[in-house]
Each structure stands twice: as C-alpha cells, then as structure tokens.
Amino acid sequence: MTATAFLQQTKNPTNDDIVIAMGNNYCRCGCYVRILRAVWQAADAR
C-alpha cells in the first residue's frame, strides 16, 4: 500500500526516493533489495 501511494505521487522516482518512501516498512526476512526492485519495476510499468 505504501508503494502504491508513493508511486501515485511520484512520477520518476530515484533510488533515494524509494528508500525514503519505504523506510517505515520493516522486513524481518531481509528482502529489502527485492522490495526496492519490485517498486522500481512497478514504476517502470506505469
């Protein structure tokens, strides 16, 4: 939900933009790299 709201508000996000936007989401499995990749893919798919 955070990523969807972020991408609706940010047309061309940078890596830093994504890291900041997703900063309050905690992952116990260590999948942060996959989360960043998924947000990048969603941004490119728009």
C-alpha positions as CSV (number, residue, x, y, z in Angstrom):
1,M,0.0,0.0,0.0
2,T,2.9,2.3,0.8
3,A,4.5,1.7,-2.6
4,T,1.2,2.2,-4.5
5,A,0.6,5.6,-2.7
6,F,4.2,6.6,-3.3
7,L,4.1,5.8,-7.0
8,Q,0.8,7.6,-7.5
9,Q,2.5,10.8,-6.1
10,T,6.0,10.4,-7.6
11,K,6.3,10.2,-11.4
12,N,10.0,9.4,-11.8
13,P,11.4,8.1,-8.5
14,T,15.1,7.9,-7.8
15,N,16.6,5.1,-5.7
16,D,16.9,7.5,-2.8
17,D,13.2,8.5,-3.2
18,I,12.2,4.8,-3.0
19,V,14.4,4.1,0.0
20,I,12.9,7.1,1.9
21,A,9.3,6.3,1.0
22,M,9.7,2.7,2.0
23,G,11.7,3.5,5.1
24,N,9.0,2.8,7.6
25,N,8.3,-0.7,6.3
26,Y,10.2,-3.3,8.3
27,C,11.1,-6.7,6.9
28,R,12.3,-9.4,9.2
29,C,13.4,-11.7,6.3
30,G,15.9,-9.2,4.8
31,C,14.2,-8.8,1.5
32,Y,14.8,-5.0,1.2
33,V,16.7,-5.5,-2.1
34,R,13.7,-7.4,-3.5
35,I,11.3,-4.7,-2.3
36,L,13.3,-1.9,-3.9
37,R,13.5,-3.9,-7.1
38,A,9.7,-4.5,-7.1
39,V,9.0,-0.8,-6.6
40,W,11.4,0.0,-9.5
41,Q,9.6,-2.5,-11.7
42,A,6.2,-1.1,-10.8
43,A,7.4,2.5,-11.5
44,D,8.7,1.3,-15.0
45,A,5.4,-0.5,-15.7
46,R,3.4,2.7,-15.5
